[in-house]
Amino acid sequence: MRPLRDNALSIAFGAIFVLALAGQSLAGWFENNEQLQQHGMPPEGFGAFITSSEFIVDVAENWQSEFLQFFLFIAATI
């Protein structure tokens, strides 16, 4: 039980990260399939979507902006 208590904050933030990434992947998948259907194309599977470059670029852009804001906040508080 001690390792869980000693690492509780890391575990909590790791869980939040995983949940946020899962939410972003589901929302992006639904949006992507909606756009494909609007253009008369068949929907894409979830596995194909999360391994696509479109998903990876979206994740990188999202987290890049978050890290930039976080680092600016740290620099401003110093």
C-alpha positions as CSV (number, residue, x, y, z in Angstrom):
1,M,0.0,0.0,0.0
2,R,2.9,2.3,0.6
3,P,4.0,2.6,-3.1
4,L,0.5,3.6,-4.0
5,R,0.5,6.3,-1.3
6,D,4.0,7.5,-2.2
7,N,3.1,7.8,-5.9
8,A,-0.5,8.9,-5.6
9,L,0.0,12.3,-7.3
10,S,1.9,10.7,-10.2
11,I,-0.8,8.1,-10.6
12,A,-3.6,10.6,-10.5
13,F,-2.0,12.9,-13.1
14,G,-1.2,9.8,-15.3
15,A,-4.8,8.8,-15.1
16,I,-6.0,12.3,-16.0
17,F,-3.6,12.3,-19.0
18,V,-4.8,8.9,-20.2
19,L,-8.5,10.0,-19.8
20,A,-7.8,13.3,-21.7
21,L,-6.1,11.5,-24.5
22,A,-8.9,8.9,-24.7
23,G,-11.5,11.7,-24.8
24,Q,-9.6,13.5,-27.5
25,S,-9.2,10.4,-29.6
26,L,-12.9,9.6,-29.4
27,A,-14.0,13.1,-30.2
28,G,-11.6,13.3,-33.1
29,W,-12.8,9.9,-34.4
30,F,-16.4,11.0,-34.3
31,E,-15.6,14.3,-36.0
32,N,-13.5,12.6,-38.7
33,N,-16.2,10.0,-39.5
34,E,-18.8,12.8,-39.7
35,Q,-16.7,14.7,-42.2
36,L,-16.1,11.5,-44.2
37,Q,-19.8,10.8,-44.3
38,Q,-20.5,14.4,-45.5
39,H,-18.2,13.7,-48.5
40,G,-19.9,10.4,-49.2
41,M,-16.9,8.2,-48.0
42,P,-17.2,5.2,-45.7
43,P,-16.4,5.7,-42.0
44,E,-12.9,4.9,-40.7
45,G,-12.3,2.4,-37.9
46,F,-11.0,3.6,-34.5
47,G,-7.7,1.8,-34.8
48,A,-7.1,3.2,-38.3
49,F,-7.9,6.7,-37.0
50,I,-5.6,6.7,-33.9
51,T,-2.7,5.4,-36.0
52,S,-3.2,8.1,-38.7
53,S,-1.0,11.1,-39.1
54,E,-4.1,13.4,-38.7
55,F,-4.6,12.2,-35.1
56,I,-1.0,12.4,-34.2
57,V,-0.7,15.9,-35.5
58,D,-3.8,17.0,-33.6
59,V,-2.5,15.5,-30.4
60,A,0.9,17.2,-30.9
61,E,-0.6,20.6,-31.6
62,N,-2.9,20.4,-28.6
63,W,-0.2,19.3,-26.2
64,Q,2.4,21.7,-27.7
65,S,0.1,24.7,-26.9
66,E,-0.6,23.4,-23.4
67,F,3.1,22.9,-22.6
68,L,3.9,26.4,-24.0
69,Q,1.3,27.9,-21.7
70,F,2.6,25.9,-18.8
71,F,6.2,26.9,-19.3
72,L,5.2,30.6,-19.8
73,F,3.3,30.4,-16.5
74,I,6.3,29.0,-14.8
75,A,8.6,31.7,-16.2
76,A,6.2,34.4,-15.2
77,T,6.0,33.2,-11.6
78,I,9.8,33.0,-11.3
